[in-house]
Amino acid sequence: MQMMTGNDAKAGVMPTFEVFEPGGAKRDLMKPTITSEVVVAYAQCPRKAYLLLFSPDSGEPHEYERILERQRRENQEGYLDRLKQKHADVQPYTVENLGNGSEVLLNACLQADGFTAVCDVLTRVEGQSTGGKYQYEPTMCVGTHSISKEQKLEMSFAGYVLGHLQHKPPMAGRLIAMDGTSHTVKLEKSAKDLMPLLEPLQAWTTGASPEPPPVILNKHCPLCPFQHSCQAQAEQEDNLSLLDGVTARVKRQYEKKGIFTVKQLSYLFKPRKRKKRGRKPPPVTHKVELQALAIRENKIYLQELPAVSRQPVELFLDIEGVPDRQCYYLIGLLVCQADTTTHYSFWADTAQEERHIWQQFLDKVNQYPEGPIYHYGSYEPRALATLAKRYQTDSENLTTRLVNVNRYIYGKVYFPVRSNRLKDVGRFIGAEWTSSNASGLQSLVWRHHWEQTQEAQYREVLVTYNREDCQALKLLTDELSKIQYSADTLSEVDFADKRKRQTTETSEQIHSQFRAILKFSHFDYDKKKISFRQEKPKESAQERKERTRRHAYQLHKKLSETKRKTKKVIYLPQRNVCLQCGFKPLQPTMKKYQQTIVDIFLTKNGIKKNIADYVGGYANCPTCHKTYSPYIHDGYKKN
């Protein structure tokens, strides 16, 4: 039997159930309630929503999430204070006050049909509902300056639950950003988008012992409180989603084929013959099967050789910013020329100093007008375009100098790592970062702490992190150049479509013997060697005549058979200069030269025979009357 008091509903406490265990012992079980956090989690990762509902361990949230929550509370307090000064009829949320039609209700905990949604303010507007000729619209404060789709989803869920209480969905809701800007979210038709999320969640909460969803790592994992447990399980399972690019849909497709691990996936790669070039080059795609093979064999696989054009002066760029505020506070530039390397850090204490560091960066870059500017990914080009537009700078010359190093890797060079992120590839080739948890997400935490405390240690760790990113980018560019010119000789590099020939000591000996055979494979070799043989008994004239006739017949038969197997005809050029007197040009004759040559040559998998007819004309010297056959390789002269 479900028991819930009115005070529980106001406080948002989950309903309790009485469960009797064997022997008559009684214990209480909390029925999971679907909250806005659970709904947003399901949209990001069903397993995260399941763990929020049923796991006793709440996990460890990332420090950046805690920062956003503190900012949300600060924003909420400021907004509610301004609201109280503006409106006279401001009441705390209760079911009674909701029915009484108060103008503004604060700190609403909305509960209906197993759903619980929290919103900061309910504002009365004109319109019919169960309360009469008015209805309410929700308002929520967020801890960011820009509005994300997750925050809009949270607002849609609050509007959905509020619609259940007043039997009419609100027309719109408002999200209050950190700068006080109000963003309107339309809610009238939000239920249609919510149902694919709510239906499976309701099936979990009403069913008996639902099965947890499988582990599927994705881009939301760095902020998830359950990241470490899911990562550990994925490692143990050799989960396909360990590879960047394997989404839930891709994972299901492979599982239908019986492929469940990265190791199994590695055996799916098959080299493909390249099609003849059409008008348009084929699109560059990333092959996860080849990525898995590179990991299994711990080799760098090449789908295409990198074509990095190096210059005497090169610049390596890395920019740090706060995406939520669309501002940039640190521009790092590594200048490499000859044997000297210099790193420049252009730092802004506040958003107002952004223009200054932008100008400093432009001045430094313009000192090296011929130097390419290397970067990794799309963040830096977008940042430069934003800054150029913001400060009305002509960036056309700057843009043409940008070189995205990731473009030489994606779909072309497969390092034995799980993703093409600079940190993963960089660590494989020997790059190091001072901070063990160095990442773009962690840099947001360090910048926040510096803005709050102004402590030099946070600025120092950010400048160090930026410099090490630039150094890792240079190291990666050097590695790609090394692969470009030495791929054939590097043991750790192999070609995806045509593997290198791997030979053992025994097979190398066999190949060397065959090379020796090829070297001496001509008819006059017998005359150049010393041979020891026993004296044979003398044969009669009749026996010699019979033997000669038999050998002649066998040779004629063999030559006739060889000529029938001839696969190609090679036309030889006529000689032009007399080797005895130097007269030229020699006069052609009517006599024709023709010779069938049997040759053997080494292939990737063994030895192959080739039969060809060499055809040409004789030439005569009118001075010394010497006749010359056409040009032919010296090794074939008497063959």
C-alpha positions in Angstrom: 0.0 0.0 0.0 1.4 3.4 -1.0 1.4 6.0 1.8 2.3 9.7 1.1 1.5 12.8 3.2 0.8 16.3 1.9 4.0 17.5 3.5 5.9 14.8 1.5 4.4 16.1 -1.7 5.4 19.7 -0.9 9.0 18.6 0.0 9.3 16.3 -3.0 9.9 13.2 -0.9 9.4 9.9 -2.8 6.5 7.6 -1.8 7.3 4.6 0.4 6.1 1.0 0.1 5.9 -1.6 2.9 7.6 -4.8 1.9 7.4 -8.0 4.0 10.4 -10.3 3.9 10.3 -14.0 4.6 9.9 -14.5 8.4 7.6 -11.5 8.7 10.4 -8.8 8.9 9.2 -5.5 7.5 11.2 -3.0 5.6 10.5 0.1 3.5 11.4 0.3 -0.2 11.5 3.7 -2.0 9.7 3.6 -5.3 11.9 5.4 -7.9 10.5 8.7 -9.1 11.2 10.1 -12.5 12.8 13.5 -12.1 14.0 16.0 -14.6 17.6 14.8 -13.9 16.6 11.3 -14.9 14.8 12.4 -18.1 17.8 14.5 -19.2 20.1 11.6 -18.3 18.1 9.1 -20.4 18.4 11.4 -23.4 22.2 11.4 -23.0 22.6 7.7 -22.0 19.9 5.2 -20.9 22.4 3.5 -18.5 23.0 6.7 -16.6 19.2 7.2 -16.1 19.0 3.6 -14.9 21.8 4.1 -12.3 20.2 7.3 -11.1 16.9 5.4 -10.5 18.2 2.2 -9.0 21.8 2.4 -8.0 22.5 2.9 -4.3 25.8 4.6 -5.4 25.2 8.1 -6.6 28.6 8.3 -8.2 31.1 11.2 -8.1 30.0 14.3 -10.2 32.7 16.1 -12.1 34.0 19.3 -10.5 32.7 21.4 -13.4 29.1 20.1 -12.7 29.5 21.3 -9.1 30.6 24.7 -10.3 27.6 25.0 -12.6 25.3 24.0 -9.7 26.8 26.7 -7.4 26.4 29.3 -10.2 22.7 28.1 -10.7 22.0 28.7 -7.0 23.6 32.1 -7.1 21.6 33.0 -10.2 18.4 31.7 -8.5 18.9 33.7 -5.3 19.6 36.9 -7.3 16.6 36.4 -9.6 14.2 35.6 -6.7 15.3 38.7 -4.8 14.6 40.9 -7.9 11.2 39.1 -8.3 10.1 39.8 -4.7 10.9 43.5 -5.2 8.9 43.7 -8.4 5.8 41.8 -7.4 3.6 42.2 -4.3 1.8 38.8 -4.4 4.7 36.4 -4.1 4.0 33.1 -2.2 5.9 29.9 -1.7 4.6 27.0 -3.7 1.9 24.7 -2.2 -1.0 22.9 -3.7 -3.3 25.3 -1.9 -1.6 28.4 -3.2 -1.6 26.8 -6.7 -5.4 26.6 -6.4 -5.8 30.0 -4.9 -4.3 31.7 -8.0 -1.4 33.6 -6.4 0.5 35.8 -8.8 3.9 34.3 -8.3 4.8 31.0 -6.6 8.4 30.2 -5.6 10.4 27.0 -5.4 7.8 24.7 -6.9 8.1 21.0 -6.5 5.6 19.6 -9.0 4.5 15.9 -8.6 2.0 14.0 -10.8 1.7 10.4 -11.9 5.2 9.3 -10.7 6.9 12.4 -12.1 8.7 15.0 -10.0 9.9 18.3 -11.5 11.4 21.3 -9.7 11.2 24.8 -11.1 12.1 28.1 -9.4 9.1 30.2 -10.2 5.5 29.7 -11.4 4.0 32.8 -12.9 0.2 33.3 -13.4 -0.9 34.2 -16.9 -4.3 34.6 -18.5 -6.0 31.3 -19.7 -8.4 28.6 -18.8 -7.3 25.8 -16.5 -8.7 23.8 -13.6 -7.9 26.8 -11.4 -10.3 29.0 -13.3 -9.5 31.8 -15.8 -5.8 31.6 -15.3 -2.9 29.2 -15.6 0.8 29.1 -14.7 4.0 29.1 -16.7 7.3 27.8 -15.3 10.6 29.7 -14.9 13.9 28.2 -14.2 17.4 29.6 -13.5 20.5 28.0 -15.0 24.2 28.2 -14.1 25.3 29.1 -17.6 25.4 32.1 -20.0 24.1 30.2 -23.0 21.2 27.8 -23.1 21.8 24.1 -23.9 19.3 21.5 -25.3 19.5 19.7 -22.0 18.2 22.8 -20.2 15.4 23.1 -22.7 14.5 19.5 -22.2 14.4 20.0 -18.4 12.1 22.9 -19.0 9.9 20.8 -21.3 9.6 18.2 -18.6 8.6 20.7 -15.9 5.9 22.1 -18.3 4.7 18.5 -18.9 4.2 17.8 -15.2 2.7 21.3 -14.6 0.3 20.5 -17.5 -0.8 17.3 -15.6 -1.6 19.4 -12.5 -3.6 22.2 -14.1 -4.9 19.9 -16.9 -3.6 22.2 -19.6 0.0 22.4 -20.8 1.6 25.9 -20.4 2.2 27.8 -23.6 5.8 28.7 -22.8 8.5 28.7 -20.1 11.5 30.9 -19.4 15.1 30.1 -18.7 17.1 32.8 -16.9 20.8 32.8 -17.9 23.6 34.0 -15.7 23.6 37.4 -17.2 19.9 37.8 -16.4 18.7 37.3 -20.0 15.4 35.5 -20.3 15.1 32.8 -23.0 11.6 31.7 -23.9 11.0 28.0 -24.6 7.7 27.0 -26.3 6.0 24.1 -24.4 2.6 23.7 -26.0 3.7 20.7 -28.1 6.6 19.5 -26.0 4.8 16.3 -24.9 5.3 14.7 -28.3 9.1 15.0 -28.0 9.0 13.8 -24.4 7.0 10.6 -24.8 9.9 8.5 -26.4 11.9 9.3 -23.2 9.1 8.9 -20.6 7.6 5.6 -21.8 10.7 3.4 -21.2 11.3 5.2 -17.9 7.8 4.4 -16.8 8.2 0.8 -17.8 11.3 0.7 -15.6 9.6 2.2 -12.5 6.4 0.1 -12.8 8.0 -3.2 -13.8 9.7 -5.8 -11.7 13.5 -5.9 -11.7 14.3 -4.2 -15.0 17.5 -5.2 -16.7 20.2 -2.5 -16.8 21.0 -1.1 -20.3 24.4 -2.1 -21.8 27.5 0.1 -21.4 27.8 2.5 -24.3 30.5 5.1 -23.9 29.8 8.5 -25.5 30.7 12.2 -25.5 28.7 12.8 -22.3 30.9 10.4 -20.2 33.5 13.0 -19.0 30.7 14.8 -17.0 28.9 11.6 -15.8 29.2 10.7 -12.1 29.3 7.0 -13.1 32.1 7.4 -15.7 34.7 5.4 -13.8 32.5 2.4 -13.2 31.3 2.3 -16.8 34.8 2.7 -18.1 36.1 -0.1 -16.0 33.3 -2.4 -17.2 33.8 -1.4 -20.8 37.5 -2.2 -20.4 36.7 -5.6 -18.9 34.3 -6.4 -21.7 36.5 -5.0 -24.5 33.4 -3.0 -25.4 33.0 -1.8 -28.9 32.1 1.7 -27.7 35.7 2.1 -26.4 36.4 3.1 -30.0 35.6 6.7 -30.8 32.9 6.7 -33.5 31.1 3.5 -32.4 27.7 4.9 -31.4 24.8 2.9 -30.0 23.4 2.4 -33.5 26.7 1.3 -34.9 27.2 -1.0 -31.9 23.8 -2.7 -32.5 24.7 -3.2 -36.2 27.9 -5.1 -35.4 26.2 -7.1 -32.6 23.7 -8.4 -35.3 26.7 -9.8 -37.1 28.0 -11.5 -33.9 30.7 -8.9 -33.3 30.8 -7.9 -29.6 34.4 -6.9 -28.8 37.1 -4.7 -30.3 39.3 -7.7 -30.9 36.6 -9.4 -32.8 36.0 -6.2 -34.8 39.7 -6.1 -35.8 39.3 -9.3 -37.8 36.6 -7.7 -40.0 39.0 -5.4 -41.9 39.6 -6.4 -45.5 41.8 -4.4 -47.8 39.8 -3.1 -50.7 41.0 -2.5 -54.3 40.8 1.2 -55.1 38.3 2.1 -57.9 39.5 4.0 -60.9 39.5 7.7 -60.2 36.3 9.4 -61.2 35.6 13.1 -61.5 35.2 13.4 -57.8 37.6 11.9 -55.3 36.0 9.3 -52.9 35.0 10.7 -49.5 37.4 10.2 -46.7 35.9 7.9 -44.1 37.1 6.5 -40.8 37.2 2.7 -40.6 36.7 1.5 -37.1 37.7 -2.1 -38.2 41.1 -0.8 -39.2 41.4 1.2 -36.0 40.7 -2.0 -34.1 43.3 -3.9 -36.1 45.9 -1.2 -35.3 45.2 -1.6 -31.6 45.4 -5.4 -31.8 48.7 -5.4 -33.6 50.0 -2.2 -31.9 51.0 -0.8 -35.3 50.4 2.4 -37.2 48.3 1.5 -40.3 48.3 3.7 -43.4 45.3 4.0 -45.7 47.1 6.9 -47.4 50.5 8.5 -46.9 50.4 11.8 -45.1 51.4 14.7 -47.4 52.8 17.3 -44.9 54.6 20.1 -46.6 57.2 21.4 -44.1 58.6 25.0 -44.2 61.7 26.7 -42.7 59.5 28.7 -40.3 56.4 27.0 -38.7 53.8 28.1 -36.2 51.8 25.8 -33.9 48.6 27.3 -32.4 46.4 26.4 -29.5 43.6 28.5 -28.0 41.9 28.2 -24.7 38.4 29.8 -24.1 35.1 29.4 -22.3 32.6 28.2 -24.8 29.6 29.1 -22.6 30.5 32.7 -22.7 32.0 32.7 -26.2 35.2 34.3 -24.9 38.9 33.5 -25.3 41.5 34.1 -22.6 44.7 32.4 -23.7 46.3 32.1 -27.2 49.4 29.9 -27.3 51.8 30.1 -30.3 54.9 27.9 -30.7 57.3 29.4 -33.3 59.9 27.0 -34.8 62.7 28.2 -37.1 66.0 26.4 -37.7 67.0 24.9 -34.4 65.2 27.4 -32.1 61.7 27.0 -30.6 59.9 29.8 -28.8 56.5 29.6 -27.1 54.4 32.8 -26.7 51.4 33.0 -24.3 49.0 35.8 -24.8 46.9 35.9 -21.6 43.7 37.9 -20.7 42.7 38.4 -17.1 39.2 39.6 -18.1 36.9 39.5 -21.1 37.8 43.2 -21.7 41.4 42.2 -22.4 40.5 39.8 -25.2 41.0 42.5 -27.8 44.5 43.1 -26.5 45.7 39.5 -26.7 44.0 39.2 -30.2 46.1 42.1 -31.4 49.3 40.7 -29.8 48.7 37.4 -31.6 48.2 39.2 -34.9 51.4 41.2 -34.5 53.4 38.1 -33.7 52.0 36.1 -36.6 52.6 38.9 -39.1 56.3 38.7 -38.2 56.4 35.4 -40.0 54.2 35.9 -43.1 55.4 32.7 -44.9 55.1 30.4 -42.0 52.1 27.9 -42.0 50.0 27.9 -38.8 49.3 24.4 -37.7 46.3 23.5 -35.4 44.4 20.4 -34.5 40.6 20.2 -35.2 38.0 22.8 -35.8 38.1 24.8 -32.6 40.9 27.2 -33.5 39.5 28.2 -37.0 36.1 28.9 -35.4 37.8 30.9 -32.6 39.9 33.0 -35.1 36.8 33.6 -37.2 34.8 34.8 -34.1 37.6 37.1 -32.9 38.1 38.5 -36.4 34.4 39.3 -36.8 34.1 40.6 -33.2 37.0 43.1 -33.7 36.5 43.8 -37.4 39.8 42.3 -38.5 40.6 41.1 -42.0 41.5 37.5 -41.5 41.6 36.2 -45.1 45.4 36.0 -45.1 45.4 34.3 -41.7 42.8 31.7 -42.8 44.8 30.7 -45.8 47.8 29.9 -43.7 45.9 27.5 -41.4 46.9 23.8 -41.6 44.6 21.3 -39.8 46.9 18.4 -38.8 43.9 16.2 -38.0 43.1 16.3 -41.8 46.3 14.2 -42.4 45.1 11.6 -39.8 41.4 11.2 -40.2 40.7 8.2 -42.4 44.3 8.1 -43.5 46.7 7.3 -40.6 45.5 4.9 -37.9 47.5 5.1 -34.7 46.9 2.2 -32.2 44.7 4.3 -30.0 41.0 4.5 -29.4 40.4 8.0 -30.7 42.1 10.7 -32.8 42.0 13.2 -29.9 45.4 15.0 -29.5 45.8 13.7 -26.0 45.4 10.0 -27.1 47.6 10.3 -30.2 50.1 12.5 -28.5 50.7 10.1 -25.5 51.3 7.3 -28.0 54.1 9.1 -29.8 55.7 10.3 -26.6 54.1 13.6 -25.7 53.6 14.4 -22.0 51.4 16.6 -20.0 52.3 17.8 -16.5 48.8 17.4 -15.1 47.5 13.9 -15.2 43.9 15.0 -15.7 44.7 17.6 -18.4 41.8 18.1 -20.7 39.7 20.9 -22.3 37.0 20.2 -19.6 39.5 20.5 -16.8 40.8 23.8 -18.2 37.4 25.3 -17.6 37.7 24.3 -13.9 41.1 25.8 -13.6 40.0 29.1 -15.3 37.0 29.3 -12.9 39.2 28.9 -9.9 41.6 31.6 -11.2 38.7 34.0 -11.8 37.4 33.4 -8.2 40.8 33.4 -6.4 43.3 35.2 -8.7 45.9 32.7 -7.5 48.9 32.5 -9.7 49.1 28.6 -9.5 45.9 28.3 -11.7 47.3 30.7 -14.3 50.6 28.8 -14.3 48.9 25.4 -14.8 46.8 26.8 -17.7 49.8 28.3 -19.5 51.7 25.0 -19.0 48.8 23.0 -20.3 48.6 25.3 -23.4 52.3 25.1 -24.1 52.3 21.3 -23.8 49.4 21.1 -26.3 51.5 23.2 -28.8 54.5 20.9 -28.2 52.4 17.8 -28.7 51.1 19.2 -32.0 54.6 19.8 -33.2 55.7 16.3 -32.2 52.7 14.9 -34.0 53.6 16.9 -37.2 57.2 15.6 -37.0 55.9 12.0 -36.6 53.7 12.4 -39.7 56.6 13.7 -41.7 58.7 10.8 -40.6 56.0 8.4 -41.7 55.6 10.2 -45.0 59.3 9.6 -46.0 60.1 6.4 -44.1 57.0 4.3 -44.1 58.7 1.5 -46.1 61.4 1.0 -43.6 59.7 1.7 -40.2 58.8 -1.6 -38.5 56.0 -0.1 -36.5 54.2 1.2 -39.7 52.3 -0.9 -42.2 50.0 -0.3 -45.2 46.4 -1.2 -44.9 45.7 -2.2 -48.5 49.1 -3.9 -49.2 50.8 -5.3 -46.2 54.6 -5.4 -46.1 56.2 -8.7 -46.8 57.2 -10.3 -43.5 60.1 -12.8 -43.9 61.7 -15.2 -41.5 65.4 -16.1 -41.5 64.7 -19.3 -43.4 62.6 -17.6 -46.0 65.2 -14.9 -46.5 67.8 -17.6 -47.2 65.6 -19.2 -49.8 65.0 -15.8 -51.5 68.8 -15.1 -51.5 69.4 -18.5 -53.2 66.8 -17.8 -55.9 68.4 -14.4 -56.5 71.7 -16.2 -57.0 70.0 -18.6 -59.5 68.6 -15.6 -61.4 72.0 -14.0 -61.5 73.6 -17.0 -63.2 70.6 -18.2 -65.3 72.2 -18.0 -68.8 73.5 -20.7 -71.1 77.2 -19.8 -71.0 77.3 -20.3 -67.2 78.4 -23.9 -67.8 81.6 -22.7 -69.5 82.5 -20.4 -66.6 82.5 -23.0 -63.8 84.9 -25.7 -62.8 83.3 -29.2 -62.8 84.6 -32.6 -61.8 83.1 -35.7 -63.4 83.9 -39.4 -63.8 85.2 -40.6 -67.2 82.3 -42.2 -69.1 82.8 -45.3 -71.3 83.2 -44.6 -75.0 80.1 -45.0 -77.1 79.9 -46.3 -80.7 79.2 -44.1 -83.7 75.7 -45.5 -84.0 74.9 -44.9 -80.3 76.2 -41.3 -80.6 74.1 -40.7 -83.7 71.0 -42.1 -82.1 71.6 -40.0 -78.9 72.0 -36.9 -81.0 68.9 -37.5 -83.0 66.9 -38.2 -79.8 68.2 -35.0 -78.1 67.5 -33.0 -81.2 63.9 -34.2 -81.3 63.3 -33.5 -77.6 64.8 -30.0 -77.9 62.7 -29.3 -81.0 59.6 -30.4 -79.2 60.5 -28.4 -76.1 61.2 -25.2 -78.2 58.0 -25.6 -80.1 56.0 -26.0 -76.9 57.8 -22.9 -75.4 57.0 -20.8 -78.4 53.3 -21.7 -78.2 53.3 -20.4 -74.6 54.8 -17.1 -75.5 52.7 -14.3 -73.9 54.2 -11.2 -75.4 56.4 -9.9 -78.2 59.2 -7.3 -77.5 60.5 -5.2 -80.4 64.2 -4.5 -80.1 65.8 -1.2 -81.4 68.3 -1.5 -84.2 72.0 -0.8 -83.4 73.1 2.6 -84.8 76.9 2.8 -84.3 79.6 0.3 -85.4 81.5 -0.9 -82.3 84.7 -1.6 -84.4 85.2 1.6 -86.5 82.6 3.9 -85.1 80.7 4.5 -88.3 77.1 5.7 -88.1 74.4 5.3 -89.0 74.5 1.5 -89.7 72.5 0.3 -92.7 69.4 -2.0 -92.0 69.3 -5.4 -93.7 66.5 -7.7 -94.7 67.7 -10.3 -92.2 65.4 -10.5 -89.2 66.4 -11.3 -85.6 64.0 -13.4 -83.4 64.7 -15.1 -80.1 62.5 -16.6 -77.5 63.6 -16.0 -73.9 62.4 -17.7 -70.7 62.8 -15.6 -67.6 61.9 -16.1 -64.0 61.4 -13.3 -61.4 60.5 -13.0 -57.7 57.0 -12.1 -56.7 55.4 -11.4 -53.3 54.4 -15.0 -52.8 57.1 -16.9 -54.8 58.6 -17.2 -58.3 56.9 -16.6 -61.6 58.0 -17.6 -65.2 57.7 -15.2 -68.1 58.1 -16.2 -71.8 58.7 -13.5 -74.4 59.7 -13.2 -78.1 62.4 -10.6 -78.8 62.1 -9.4 -82.4 64.3 -7.0 -84.3 66.4 -6.4 -87.5 70.2 -6.8 -88.2 72.3 -3.8 -89.2 75.4 -3.7 -91.4 78.4 -1.4 -91.3 79.4 -0.4 -94.9 83.0 0.4 -93.9 84.1 -2.7 -92.1 81.2 -5.0 -93.3 80.4 -6.2 -89.8 76.8 -7.2 -89.1 75.2 -6.4 -85.8 72.1 -7.9 -84.1 69.7 -5.5 -82.3 70.1 -4.3 -78.8 69.3 -6.9 -76.2 70.2 -7.3 -72.5 73.7 -8.7 -72.1 72.5 -11.5 -69.9 70.3 -12.8 -72.7 72.8 -12.5 -75.6 73.4 -16.3 -76.1 70.2 -17.5 -74.4 
